[in-house]
Amino acid sequence: MGWSYHKSIKLGPFRLNLSRHGIGQSFGGRRLHVARTPDGRTHVSVRLPGGFHLGKTLGGHPRRHRH
């Protein structure tokens, strides 16, 4: 059985995300959100009226899940 850990600390408009994979950062609000993962990828997401959501991950290599 695997284990996980996640803790998020809000620092003004920024958020520091702690997990067993490392430390990530995020910034933004309801409509626009930018996150940097511990492995160096950047994820940008935009929420539009009517329930539409667009997201794009930039850079790095996608993490492979181990089972």
C-alpha positions in Angstrom: 0.0 0.0 0.0 1.4 3.4 -0.9 1.4 6.5 1.3 0.8 10.2 0.5 1.1 13.5 2.2 -0.3 16.9 1.2 -0.2 20.2 3.1 -1.1 23.6 1.7 0.1 26.9 3.3 -1.4 30.2 2.2 1.0 33.1 2.0 -1.0 36.1 0.8 -1.9 35.6 -2.9 0.5 32.6 -3.1 0.1 29.1 -1.9 2.9 26.7 -0.9 2.1 23.1 -1.5 4.0 20.4 0.4 3.8 16.8 -0.6 5.9 13.7 -0.4 7.2 14.5 -3.9 8.5 18.0 -2.8 7.4 21.6 -2.6 5.3 23.3 -5.3 3.9 26.8 -5.5 0.7 28.2 -6.9 -0.8 31.6 -7.5 -4.2 32.8 -8.7 -7.9 33.0 -8.0 -11.1 31.4 -9.3 -10.7 32.4 -13.0 -6.9 32.1 -13.6 -4.6 29.8 -11.7 -0.9 29.1 -12.2 0.9 26.2 -10.4 4.5 25.0 -10.4 4.9 21.3 -9.5 7.8 19.9 -7.5 9.3 18.3 -10.6 9.4 21.7 -12.5 6.2 21.5 -14.6 3.9 24.6 -14.8 0.2 24.1 -15.0 -2.0 27.0 -16.2 -5.8 26.8 -15.9 -8.6 29.2 -16.8 -12.2 28.8 -15.7 -14.8 30.5 -18.0 -18.4 31.3 -17.3 -20.8 28.5 -18.0 -18.7 25.8 -16.4 -15.9 25.6 -19.0 -12.4 24.9 -17.9 -9.2 25.0 -19.9 -5.9 23.7 -18.6 -2.4 23.3 -20.0 0.7 21.7 -18.5 4.0 23.2 -19.8 7.6 21.8 -19.5 9.0 18.9 -17.7 8.2 15.3 -18.1 4.8 13.8 -17.0 5.1 11.8 -13.8 4.6 8.1 -14.2 2.5 6.5 -11.5 3.8 3.4 -9.8 1.4 0.8 -8.6 
